[in-house]
Amino acid sequence: MRFQLSEQHQILQKAVRDFARAEVAPHARKWDEEERFPREIVPKLAALGLLGIRIPEEYGGAGMDTTSYAICIEEIAKVDGSLALTVASHNGLGTGHILAFGSDAQKKKYLPKATTGEWLAAWALTEPGSGSDSAGLTTTAKKDGAGWVLNGTKMFITQGSVGGFCVVLARTNPSAAKQKGITAFVVEHGTPGFSASKHLEKLGCRSSDTVELTFDNVKISDEQRIGEIDHGFTDTMRILDRGRISIAAMALGLGRGALDMAVAYSKDRKQFNRPIADYQAVQWMLADMKAELDAAALLTYRAAALADKNLPFAREASMAKLFASEAASRACNKSLQIHGGYGYTREFPVERHLRDAKICEIGEGTSEVQRMVIAKHLLRG
Ligand SMILES: Cc1cc2nc3c(=O)[nH]c(=O)nc-3n(C[C@H](O)[C@H](O)[C@H](O)COP(=O)(O)OP(=O)(O)OC[C@H]3O[C@@H](n4cnc5c(N)ncnc54)[C@H](O)[C@@H]3O)c2cc1C
């Protein structure tokens, strides 16, 4: 049986694909080389509903499902990994946390501005000393009268300097078990003591904003606390489960983009008087890429379909992210090989795809962490 998206999902897929080809692809190389966040694309993303993909219409969002979310990310990633990462983290992490666990007042305050792009969202869990062991975070939030004071440093935060607000995970109970004493807060840019202390120069996804954030005696009110006190880490794990579907979709898009380029190039490029596509060595690389990426698609859209049916999907999301990210890196590498020396130059986008794909094996839990999650589910059963 052939996997088929619904008619509605296919219409969305075509709309986002057309947008990505017309508005993103022509600029992606320049944005990457300039290593700057392309603020000018934000109103266009908003107009298409891509900044409020899962946000209900009452808050100005597109009110779409997780399958739609994956489709949007995949189509953008086919032409630009950086923008796919921006859209994925804005929707899945920053606004996703408020959508899932925020109060009505927080949803009314933050979600409409997030959907218009007036406020892009960041989400800060990782710290210089805690990545895979994310519950080891040391940023603190201490009670200060009716409010809180935040102190600490966050690392690798997407939209950290270009966002309007940031969801921050901080330790509120140092004497509790490390996963139990963490709480989420939302902090607006411009709050005294909250700053982007360092822009990080990266291998790939260079036009996505990645920064170190500092919280130096940042005073916030209790209305900025998201969810229950000391419950932030449990909520965070649920946010990452869905986030992993979007990183799988990003990997899928980058891989499929690289495959399309390899097919076109291999039919065009002649060596020994024949298109290189005539050679079996090239055909086998194309065949392996296609088979692996279709397998990645099945895993990704299975996880999304489970999420849409409100069925457990954590293990399936980890499997999708693990497989799709590693398959995408292999596919981009093979595509570059098929492009030969030209693929190694920046004249062709395939080298950018290879650089961008690598983050999918690291962000929102490394491949090793995904294997730990999958094994935990297997063994506990
Ligand atoms: C471009 C980019 C964007 C990001 N965006 C965000 C963001 O918006 N918000 C945010 O909070 N974070 C973000 N991150 C952080 C990202 O989630 C972390 O980098 C990731 O979780 C890995 O943590 P680490 O870098 O500290 O690596 P480490 O945890 O130090 O891992 C180093 C290596 O050790 C391995 N390892 C660690 N523990 C184990 C173990 N128990 N068993 C086996 N192997 C292990 C890892 O798999 C890895 O190979 C981003 C990172 C990047 C690079």
The ligand as an SDF file (V2000), in Angstrom:
LIG
                    3D

 53 58  0  0  0  0  0  0  0  0999 V2000
   22.3700   25.0840   15.8860 C   0  0  0  0  0  0  0  0  0  0  0  0
   21.8470   24.6360   17.2320 C   0  0  0  0  0  0  0  0  0  0  0  0
   20.6040   25.0830   17.6650 C   0  0  0  0  0  0  0  0  0  0  0  0
   20.1350   24.7220   18.9430 C   0  0  0  0  0  0  0  0  0  0  0  0
   18.9530   25.2630   19.4050 N   0  0  0  0  0  0  0  0  0  0  0  0
   18.6170   25.0700   20.7080 C   0  0  0  0  0  0  0  0  0  0  0  0
   17.5010   25.7970   21.2800 C   0  0  0  0  0  0  0  0  0  0  0  0
   16.8180   26.5860   20.6000 O   0  0  0  0  0  0  0  0  0  0  0  0
   17.2220   25.6080   22.5930 N   0  0  0  0  0  0  0  0  0  0  0  0
   17.9520   24.7610   23.3850 C   0  0  0  0  0  0  0  0  0  0  0  0
   17.6400   24.6440   24.5690 O   0  0  0  0  0  0  0  0  0  0  0  0
   18.9960   24.0510   22.8690 N   0  0  0  0  0  0  0  0  0  0  0  0
   19.3560   24.2050   21.5700 C   0  0  0  0  0  0  0  0  0  0  0  0
   20.4420   23.5320   21.0330 N   0  0  0  0  0  0  0  0  0  0  0  0
   21.2030   22.6260   21.9010 C   0  0  0  0  0  0  0  0  0  0  0  0
   21.1030   21.1490   21.5080 C   0  0  0  0  0  0  0  0  0  0  0  0
   19.8610   20.6280   21.8570 O   0  0  0  0  0  0  0  0  0  0  0  0
   22.2890   20.4410   22.2030 C   0  0  0  0  0  0  0  0  0  0  0  0
   23.4660   20.8610   21.5110 O   0  0  0  0  0  0  0  0  0  0  0  0
   22.1530   18.9420   22.1950 C   0  0  0  0  0  0  0  0  0  0  0  0
   21.1040   18.5260   23.0180 O   0  0  0  0  0  0  0  0  0  0  0  0
   23.4700   18.2470   22.6420 C   0  0  0  0  0  0  0  0  0  0  0  0
   23.9750   18.7990   23.8140 O   0  0  0  0  0  0  0  0  0  0  0  0
   25.5300   19.2140   23.8770 P   0  0  0  0  0  0  0  0  0  0  0  0
   25.7820   20.0600   22.6880 O   0  0  0  0  0  0  0  0  0  0  0  0
   25.7900   19.8190   25.2020 O   0  0  0  0  0  0  0  0  0  0  0  0
   26.3200   17.8700   23.7040 O   0  0  0  0  0  0  0  0  0  0  0  0
   26.7250   16.8350   24.8670 P   0  0  0  0  0  0  0  0  0  0  0  0
   25.5180   16.4890   25.6710 O   0  0  0  0  0  0  0  0  0  0  0  0
   27.9000   17.3540   25.5950 O   0  0  0  0  0  0  0  0  0  0  0  0
   27.1410   15.5690   24.0130 O   0  0  0  0  0  0  0  0  0  0  0  0
   28.4330   15.3880   23.4450 C   0  0  0  0  0  0  0  0  0  0  0  0
   28.4890   13.9750   22.8750 C   0  0  0  0  0  0  0  0  0  0  0  0
   28.3580   13.0210   23.9330 O   0  0  0  0  0  0  0  0  0  0  0  0
   27.3000   12.1390   23.6740 C   0  0  0  0  0  0  0  0  0  0  0  0
   26.6510   11.7360   24.9230 N   0  0  0  0  0  0  0  0  0  0  0  0
   26.2500   12.5290   25.9490 C   0  0  0  0  0  0  0  0  0  0  0  0
   25.6990   11.7930   26.9250 N   0  0  0  0  0  0  0  0  0  0  0  0
   25.7350   10.5080   26.4980 C   0  0  0  0  0  0  0  0  0  0  0  0
   25.3030    9.2630   27.0520 C   0  0  0  0  0  0  0  0  0  0  0  0
   24.6950    9.1860   28.2390 N   0  0  0  0  0  0  0  0  0  0  0  0
   25.4950    8.1470   26.3260 N   0  0  0  0  0  0  0  0  0  0  0  0
   26.0890    8.2020   25.1210 C   0  0  0  0  0  0  0  0  0  0  0  0
   26.5320    9.3330   24.5290 N   0  0  0  0  0  0  0  0  0  0  0  0
   26.3320   10.4830   25.2130 C   0  0  0  0  0  0  0  0  0  0  0  0
   26.3360   12.9450   22.7770 C   0  0  0  0  0  0  0  0  0  0  0  0
   25.4630   12.1120   22.0620 O   0  0  0  0  0  0  0  0  0  0  0  0
   27.3470   13.6830   21.9090 C   0  0  0  0  0  0  0  0  0  0  0  0
   27.7820   12.8520   20.8750 O   0  0  0  0  0  0  0  0  0  0  0  0
   20.9010   23.8460   19.7510 C   0  0  0  0  0  0  0  0  0  0  0  0
   22.1340   23.3760   19.2930 C   0  0  0  0  0  0  0  0  0  0  0  0
   22.6330   23.7790   18.0630 C   0  0  0  0  0  0  0  0  0  0  0  0
   23.9990   23.3090   17.6420 C   0  0  0  0  0  0  0  0  0  0  0  0
  1  2  1  0
  2  3  1  0
  2 52  2  0
  3  4  2  0
  4  5  1  0
  4 50  1  0
  5  6  2  0
  6  7  1  0
  6 13  1  0
  7  8  2  0
  7  9  1  0
  9 10  1  0
 10 11  2  0
 10 12  1  0
 12 13  2  0
 13 14  1  0
 14 15  1  0
 14 50  1  0
 15 16  1  0
 16 17  1  0
 16 18  1  0
 18 19  1  0
 18 20  1  0
 20 21  1  0
 20 22  1  0
 22 23  1  0
 23 24  1  0
 24 25  2  0
 24 26  1  0
 24 27  1  0
 27 28  1  0
 28 29  2  0
 28 30  1  0
 28 31  1  0
 31 32  1  0
 32 33  1  0
 33 34  1  0
 33 48  1  0
 34 35  1  0
 35 36  1  0
 35 46  1  0
 36 37  1  0
 36 45  1  0
 37 38  2  0
 38 39  1  0
 39 40  1  0
 39 45  2  0
 40 41  1  0
 40 42  2  0
 42 43  1  0
 43 44  2  0
 44 45  1  0
 46 47  1  0
 46 48  1  0
 48 49  1  0
 50 51  2  0
 51 52  1  0
 52 53  1  0
M  END
$$$$
